[in-house]
Amino acid sequence: SSYNKKSPFDLNLIKEFNNGQNIEYGLEGDNYKEILNLLLANDFIINPHNGDEFLLEKNTSIPLRARTEVLWYINDKFFKKGEEAIFQPTSAGIYKIKAIANNEKQITKIIINKDE
């Protein structure tokens, strides 16, 4: 695929981020503070993240994961109940993924692009 060109990873691209107690590693241009805050957020949807983009292929499967048992909705239609589910889109577009737990809801939107 275009993602795996079987070429070695250039370790010169790695950058150190010192958070005061530890050294973390990432890539040049990473927004370390933004990513750290994302990981520390109390959101109960773990995956997918708002704005994630996926390529629509024959068997595209998008794992839905939450920190607790939720009711999953896709474009406001009930999908499944549980901490995890697999969403297999059949067409390109923008999808609204909603999770409801304990009368709280969280909404994230993802984009499914056509295979060009």
N, C-alpha and C positions, 0 to 999 in steps of 0.2 A: 504494500500500500504506500501511499505518499507519506505516511507517518513513520514507516519503518524502512529506511533506506539501507539498512545493514551497514551503517557507517559508525565508527566509534564516536562516543560522546567526548566532546572537547572539554576537559576539566578546567581549562582556563576561563570558561564561561561562569564558573561557580563563584559566588560572592558570599562573604561572611557577614552576618548581621549579629551584632553584639547587643543583647537585650539587658545588659547590666549584670546578669547572673550566669548566663550561658551564651554560647555561640551557636547560632542557627545558620543553616546554609540555604541558599536559593540561587536564583539566576539574576544576572545584571538586569536592572530595570524592574525587578519585582517590587511591589509596594508592600514591604514587610509589615508595617503597622496595620494596613487595611486587612491583610490576610490574617494577622494575629487576632484582630477584632472579630473577624468573621468566625474564626474558630472558637472564640470565647462567647459568642452571642448565645442568648437563651432561646433562640428560635427552635421550634420543635420539628420543623422539616429539616432533615439532614441532607437529603438529596431528592430532587435536583435543586440547584441554586437559582435564584431569580436571574433571568437573562441568559441562562445556559442555552447553547445552540447545539443541535444534533443533526446529523445527516440522515435523511430518510433513505434507507436501503431495504432490501427484501425482508430481513428479519430484525429490524431495529427494535431493541428492547431497552427501555429506560427504567432502571430501578428506582422506586419511590421508597424512601426510608424516613422514619420519624423516630423521635426519642421515646415515644410512648404510643400506645394503641390509639389510632385515629380513624376517622371516617374520611376516606379519600374521595374527592370529586374532580372530574375532568370537565372543564367548560360547564360547570354548574350541574352536571349529571353525576349521580352517585356512581362510584366505580367499585370500591372495595373497602373492607374494614380490616385493620391490622397495622402493625408497625412497619411492615414491608409489603410491597406489591410490585408487579411488573406491568408497565404500560407499554403497549405496542401500537404506536400510531400508524394509521393507514394512509394519511395524507399530510402534505406539508402545510405549515401555517403556524399561528401563534396559539399556544394552548395555555389555559389558566388552570393551574393545579391548586386545589384548595384542600387543606387538612383541618379537621375540626376535632378538638379534644377538650373535654371539661368546659364546654360552652365558650371556648376560645377558638378563633380561627386564624389561620395563616395562609396567605395566598402568595404564590410565586408564578411567574410566567416564563415559559420556555418557548424556543423557536425551533421548529423542525424545517430544515432546508431540503430541497429536492436534490437528488443525486444528479450532478451535471456531468 
